[in-house]
Amino acid sequence: MDKAARAYTELEYNQHMEELRNLHLSAYDYVIDVGPYKWSRVHCLNRRYRVMTTNVAQCINSCQKFAWQLPMLTLAEFIRNMLHVGFTIVIALHSPCVISRPTQHIL
């Protein structure tokens, strides 16, 4: 089932799910009842930077893979900006407060 959860395409997902159904029908029925949108990359309803994860550290690391080659101060600034934009978006989506004009253009 791990391969089905990590599949990037519908075709790949269906192939792995067919293998699971042939190996263990009750496990197949269980994961279908749970709903693939909760555990499958292909069926994820939310945009998670193309990574299905609930671990915040994994998510942040996947967003900064290319930045690890930067000089230390540039890397620190990249991380600061990434977190600032991320928190601004979360606050904007979940808060009825007014957002300042400089921040509005980011959203």
C-alpha angles and dihedrals in degrees: 000000000000090000091052091049092052097043115125098199134051091235093054091045092051092049092053092044090052089053090051092049091052093048102041120005096186092053089049091051091048096053091045090051091050089054126249091236088072097056111012124089091211094054099038110133095200128070105243101168088276091297124106105214141134093195109098093203092054091048093050092045092051090052093053103042093116093044095063089082093059124099114273098257093046090049091051091050091048091052092046092051093045093052092044093053092043094051092044091055093047092049092047093051097045104033131072091211124117117257121221119253096248090055095045094070090059091058 
